[in-house]
Amino acid sequence: MKVAEGSTVLGKSVSIKGDVVGTEDLFLDGEIDGTIRLPEGRLTIGPNGRAKADVEVRDLIVFGQLTGKISASGRVDLRQSATVLGDIRAGTLAIEESASLKGRVELTAAQTLSTGASQPGTPQPARV
């Protein structure tokens, strides 16, 4: 697995207890027990990664283990080796075959524009 360029990497031997807050992308292959807030970034939990944390991110990719509530403004990808225990709230969700998920899923609907115009695919009232 190749780490995305520009990501901060926490390797297999790293263990953190507490809160992680930032604006950069983060690749976790170690262990975190706490909270992770990357509202503008992507969190990737590598195959050796283990997180017991509530997560607030733009995008999330899970190869390892995650226990906690997930809030993603963008996309959540659960890869083949992923194990997730917790509720997910995200714009989109992709789950590969053999990934494990136990929890509730809430996919957020597209927001209407401030002008009142709706997004493509949004049903419109019929005019008679």
N, C-alpha and C positions, 0 to 999 in steps of 0.2 A: 504494500500500500504506500502510495506517495502522498506526502503532506503538501497541502496547497501552499504555494509561494506566499510569503508574507505572514504566515500563521505563527503564533507563539506556540511552542511545543513544550508540553510537560511529559517527560519520559516515564518509563515503567517504574523507576525507582522513586518517583516523586509522590509524596503523600501530603495532602493539604486538609487541615481541619479549619473551617471558617468560610468567609465569603470571598468570592472572586468577582470583581467588577472591572469592566473595561469596554473599549470600543473596537479592539482588534479581534481578528479571528483567532480561535484557540483550538489546538489539537491536544486532546488529553489521552495519554496512554498509561497514566498512573491512576491515582485514587484521590477523590475529593469527597469530603463529608461536610456539607454546609449549603450554601446557595451559590448560583452562578448567574450573573447578570451581564449579558452582552447584547443590549438592545439593538445595536447597529452591526453586530458581528455574527459569524457562523461558529458554532461549536461542533467539533467532530470528536466523538468518543471512539477511540481506536479499539482494536480487537482485545487489547489487554486492559483497557480503561474500565474503571468502576467508579460510578458516581452515586452517592446517596445525597441528592440535592434537589431543591426546587430550582427550575431552570427558566430563565427569561431571555430569549434570544431572537434574532431575526430568522436564522435557519439552523437546523439541527440535523446532524447525520450520526447515527448510532451503529457501531459495529460491536461494541462491548455491552456492558451492563449499566442500566440507569434505573434508580428507584427514586421517585419524586414527581411533583407536578411539573408539567411542561407547558410553557406558554411561548409560542413562536408566531411572530407577525408574518412570517413567510412560510417556508416549507419544512416539513419533518420527514426524513428518510430513515426507515428502519431496515437495515441491511440484513442479509441472510443470517449472520451470527448474533444479531441483536437480541437482548432480553430487556424488556421495559416493564416496570411495575409502577403504574401511576396514571393519572389522567392527562390527556393531551388536548390542548386548545391550539389550533393552528389554521393557517390559511389553506394549506394543502397537506396531504399525508400520503406517503408511498410506503408500502410494506412488501418486502421481498418474501418469497416462499421460504419457510423454515424460521423466520423471525418470530419472536414470542412477545406478545403484548397482553397485559392484564390491566384493565382500567377503562375509563370512559373516554370517548373521543368527541370533541366538538369542533367542527370545521366552521370557521367564521365566514359569513357571506360577504360578497363584494359590497363596499359602501357606495352610496349614491354620491354624485358630485355635489358640491355646495350650491350649484345653480339649480339643483332639483332634477337634472337629467339622470337617467338611470344607466347602469352599466349594460353592455351588450349581453343579451341572453336573459335579461330581467323581464318578466311578464309585464305587459302594459295593459291598462284598462281598455276595454273595447269601446269604440265610439259608435254611436247609433245615428 
